[in-house]
Amino acid sequence: NLTNEHVIPKGLKGNLVLPKSSCSACQKITCKLENYCLRQVFGAFRLKTGLSKKKDRPRHLRLHVLDDDRKVVIKDVPVSEYPLSLAMARFPPPGILVDRPADAEFDWKPWFWADQNSVEAVRHTHGGAGFQSHEFHPEMFCRMIAKISHAYAVAEIGTLGFAPMLRDLILFGNDKPYRIVGGDINVGEATEALHEIQLRWQPHRGTEF
């Protein structure tokens, strides 16, 4: 039986759904990818902003406090005391669009945002010089981005409207996802929308991607 598939994960309030588009085996894989990102990358942020389901909400979160000697002290703190923050990444464009060799180093940059009032509250309550963000695994994140991109392309132009390049990465992964996944070449200004997604053809060396 085929199951419905959210283009953007439901846990991030994605509301675009592809009906009967995923078999049970593929659904288990995409669910694993999304659960990693929802819990590890966006977990605390979802709790602090009300994006998570009430039944999934823990009462405490693990906070890694940096003491004055820059050593990590681990504390379980109430969700209300955890800093409102988000750690992600800035990716360069996909290698296939900029002729970057497949074996070249992928120079992604960490990106971090925190509400300064909540950071100061952490320092006041728990001491230390700051706190350490969660681990970020870019390969897993790339696979989720690939799944969103593939699903949205299918929603917009159908399975016959393009030659898919992302399915193997989504289902099996690899250690060089940056050949076909990356940041936008032209980044527009941020808006107040929760999500923005669009389909755009990118010409390169006589091929449209």
NORFENQUI-V304372 format. One record per residue. N is the residue number from 0. RES is the residue in one small letter. SS is DSSP state (hx for helix, st for strand, lp for the rest). PSI is psi in radians with two decimals (NA if undefined). D_CENTER is the distance of its C-alpha to the mean C-alpha in Angstrom with 2 decimals. Layout:
n-><N/N>
res-><RES/RES>
ss-><SS/SS>
psi-><PSI/PSI>
d_center-><D_CENTER/D_CENTER>
This chain:
n-><0/1/2/3/4/5/6/7/8/9/10/11/12/13/14/15/16/17/18/19/20/21/22/23/24/25/26/27/28/29/30/31/32/33/34/35/36/37/38/39/40/41/42/43/44/45/46/47/48/49/50/51/52/53/54/55/56/57/58/59/60/61/62/63/64/65/66/67/68/69/70/71/72/73/74/75/76/77/78/79/80/81/82/83/84/85/86/87/88/89/90/91/92/93/94/95/96/97/98/99/100/101/102/103/104/105/106/107/108/109/110/111/112/113/114/115/116/117/118/119/120/121/122/123/124/125/126/127/128/129/130/131/132/133/134/135/136/137/138/139/140/141/142/143/144/145/146/147/148/149/150/151/152/153/154/155/156/157/158/159/160/161/162/163/164/165/166/167/168/169/170/171/172/173/174/175/176/177/178/179/180/181/182/183/184/185/186/187/188/189/190/191/192/193/194/195/196/197/198/199/200/201/202/203/204/205/206/207/208>
res-><n/l/t/n/e/h/v/i/p/k/g/l/k/g/n/l/v/l/p/k/s/s/c/s/a/c/q/k/i/t/c/k/l/e/n/y/c/l/r/q/v/f/g/a/f/r/l/k/t/g/l/s/k/k/k/d/r/p/r/h/l/r/l/h/v/l/d/d/d/r/k/v/v/i/k/d/v/p/v/s/e/y/p/l/s/l/a/m/a/r/f/p/p/p/g/i/l/v/d/r/p/a/d/a/e/f/d/w/k/p/w/f/w/a/d/q/n/s/v/e/a/v/r/h/t/h/g/g/a/g/f/q/s/h/e/f/h/p/e/m/f/c/r/m/i/a/k/i/s/h/a/y/a/v/a/e/i/g/t/l/g/f/a/p/m/l/r/d/l/i/l/f/g/n/d/k/p/y/r/i/v/g/g/d/i/n/v/g/e/a/t/e/a/l/h/e/i/q/l/r/w/q/p/h/r/g/t/e/f>
ss-><lp/lp/st/st/st/st/lp/lp/lp/hx/hx/hx/lp/lp/lp/lp/st/st/st/st/st/st/lp/hx/hx/hx/hx/hx/hx/hx/hx/hx/hx/hx/hx/hx/hx/hx/hx/hx/hx/lp/hx/hx/hx/hx/hx/hx/hx/lp/lp/lp/lp/hx/hx/hx/lp/lp/lp/st/st/st/st/st/st/st/lp/lp/lp/lp/lp/st/st/st/st/st/st/st/hx/hx/hx/lp/lp/lp/st/st/st/st/st/st/lp/lp/lp/lp/hx/hx/hx/hx/lp/lp/lp/lp/lp/lp/lp/lp/lp/lp/st/st/st/st/st/st/lp/hx/hx/hx/hx/hx/hx/hx/hx/hx/hx/hx/lp/lp/lp/st/st/st/lp/lp/lp/lp/lp/hx/hx/hx/hx/hx/hx/hx/hx/hx/hx/hx/hx/hx/hx/hx/hx/hx/hx/hx/hx/lp/lp/lp/lp/lp/lp/lp/lp/lp/hx/hx/hx/hx/hx/hx/lp/lp/lp/lp/hx/hx/hx/lp/lp/lp/lp/lp/lp/lp/lp/lp/lp/lp/lp/lp/lp/lp/lp/lp/lp/lp/lp/lp/lp/lp/st/st/lp/lp/st/st/lp>
psi-><2.46/2.49/2.78/2.65/2.15/2.32/-1.04/2.35/2.47/-0.57/-0.21/0.35/0.51/2.31/0.07/2.12/2.33/2.00/2.43/1.04/-0.05/2.28/2.94/-0.64/-0.79/-0.63/-0.64/-0.67/-0.86/-0.57/-0.70/-0.75/-0.83/-0.69/-0.67/-0.88/-0.70/-0.63/-0.74/-0.73/-0.84/0.02/-1.05/-0.67/-0.72/-0.71/-0.75/-0.45/0.03/0.30/-0.29/2.73/2.55/-0.65/-0.32/0.05/1.98/2.85/-0.34/2.70/2.65/2.10/2.24/1.75/2.34/2.04/-3.09/-0.32/0.20/0.38/2.60/2.21/2.13/2.25/2.49/2.04/2.69/2.59/-0.63/-0.40/-0.11/2.41/2.45/1.92/2.90/2.18/2.15/-2.55/2.68/2.10/2.45/2.97/2.73/2.45/-0.58/-0.37/-0.21/0.26/0.64/2.22/2.56/-0.52/0.13/2.65/2.39/1.95/1.25/2.67/2.37/2.55/2.26/2.38/2.47/2.50/2.06/-0.57/-0.73/-0.56/-0.77/-0.61/-0.68/-0.80/-0.69/-0.68/-0.70/-0.03/-2.90/3.10/-0.14/-2.81/2.80/2.34/2.99/2.86/2.55/2.08/1.78/-0.52/-0.76/-0.69/-0.71/-0.68/-0.65/-0.69/-0.70/-0.71/-0.76/-0.78/-0.81/-0.78/-0.68/-0.67/-0.72/-0.71/-0.64/-0.76/0.04/2.92/-0.36/0.00/-0.09/2.82/1.93/2.39/-0.12/-0.17/-0.76/-0.68/-0.77/-0.82/-0.60/-0.39/2.90/2.97/0.10/1.01/-0.25/-0.10/-0.59/0.01/2.43/-2.98/2.93/2.49/-0.72/1.92/2.12/3.07/2.58/2.61/-3.12/0.05/2.50/-0.71/2.55/2.27/2.42/2.70/2.22/2.34/2.35/1.86/2.48/2.10/0.79/0.05/2.47/2.16/NA>
d_center-><28.05/25.08/22.50/20.67/17.03/14.69/13.08/10.23/10.07/13.13/11.69/10.03/13.52/13.06/16.72/17.15/18.44/19.90/22.99/24.14/21.76/20.57/22.95/22.73/21.88/18.93/17.81/17.84/15.60/12.89/13.34/12.89/9.54/8.35/10.41/9.05/5.54/7.81/10.36/9.43/6.50/7.51/10.86/13.33/12.06/12.38/15.75/16.96/16.28/17.47/14.46/15.15/18.21/21.36/22.20/19.02/19.54/20.97/23.53/22.61/19.75/20.23/20.62/21.23/23.91/25.27/29.03/31.46/31.79/28.02/28.04/25.34/26.69/24.69/25.39/24.51/24.54/24.54/21.37/23.43/23.90/20.34/19.18/16.92/14.21/10.60/9.63/7.13/8.65/11.01/11.66/15.19/16.13/16.20/19.31/21.13/21.40/22.79/24.89/23.07/24.58/22.58/23.61/22.88/20.77/17.29/17.34/13.84/14.07/12.54/11.89/13.00/14.39/16.81/19.51/22.65/24.80/22.76/22.68/26.45/26.87/25.28/27.69/30.56/30.00/28.87/30.17/28.85/27.54/23.90/21.06/18.53/14.79/12.92/12.35/9.32/9.55/8.45/10.06/8.20/4.78/7.39/8.90/6.54/6.69/10.28/10.89/10.10/12.26/14.92/15.28/15.67/18.20/20.09/20.24/21.61/23.99/24.34/24.33/27.36/26.14/24.28/24.24/20.93/19.46/16.15/17.52/18.50/15.20/13.50/16.43/17.57/15.20/16.89/17.00/16.99/14.05/14.35/17.52/15.93/12.35/12.03/12.22/14.75/18.32/19.39/17.16/18.72/19.27/16.92/18.15/18.16/16.44/13.55/12.08/13.63/13.73/16.76/18.42/20.30/22.47/22.47/25.87/26.39/29.64/30.98/27.98/25.63/22.01>
